[in-house]
Amino acid sequence: HVMKHVRFGRRHTELEVRLLMRQLCAGVRWMNRLGLMHWDLKPSNVLVDSHGNLKICDLGLSCSMADGPPYSNPVGTRGYRAPELLLGCTDYDEHVDSWALGVMMAELLAGKHPFHGRSDTEHLSEILDLLGTADIKEWSGYDGRRLPGGCQPGSFLRNKFPCPAEARIKGPPTLSEAGFEVLSGLLRCDPEKRLTAEQALKHRWFKEANPRATRS
């Protein structure tokens, strides 16, 4: 509601996104430390008040990692499913939550969802068109199957979120180098190289300034 109606699709500033992402990552880190995967992280499962305080809710699909894989697949909402889930993997871990965090971060910055596939295949194709195929092919779980779309090996993510020095009027949303390291770390197609929520929180982006102290 806040993203679509209160702000009417307005992009969030990098400072606002850092404040929200710090809280999101902290909540997911705590869940993962308890041995849980949320499985359905998305904006409609997050509550935020007028002061920017954030709470993760709707744990109805959450799963314990105590017994190990195989886990269910498909799970969660397609728009926030990690590539390994779209490829049918049942041997996954908390990195599926990290991917959803990355999608939400991109959505907050851009004011719109980065992917709009209407099927798992179409959705994966859009992901690979943006992030390239090289990363997923390095994943130990990749079985060599033909991938939809994504003909180029490299990523175009930086083009979607350029550094402030390259900003243009009404151009794409800008993101500092530190912020981009977090975004690109969460949006790794290879789950073995993807940041966990805990690793993300240790990144310098969250240490450069106290978001609450500098918030207007």
Salt bridges, closest charged atoms under 4 A:
GLU16 OE2 - ARG7 NH2 3.64
GLU16 OE2 - ARG10 NH2 3.59
ASP40 OD2 - LYS42 NZ 3.74
GLU84 OE1 - ARG194 NH2 2.86
ASP93 OD1 - HIS95 ND1 2.67
ASP120 OD1 - ARG78 NE 2.84
ASP120 OD1 - ARG81 NH1 3.01
GLU122 OE2 - ARG118 NE 3.58
ASP135 OD1 - ARG188 NH2 2.65
GLU138 OE1 - LYS193 NZ 2.29
ASP143 OD2 - ARG145 NH2 2.94
GLU177 OE1 - ARG158 NH2 3.27
GLU181 OE1 - HIS203 NE2 2.67
GLU181 OE2 - ARG204 NH2 3.09
GLU198 OE2 - ARG33 NH2 2.91
GLU208 OE1 - ARG18 NH1 3.52
GLU208 OE2 - ARG204 NH1 3.69
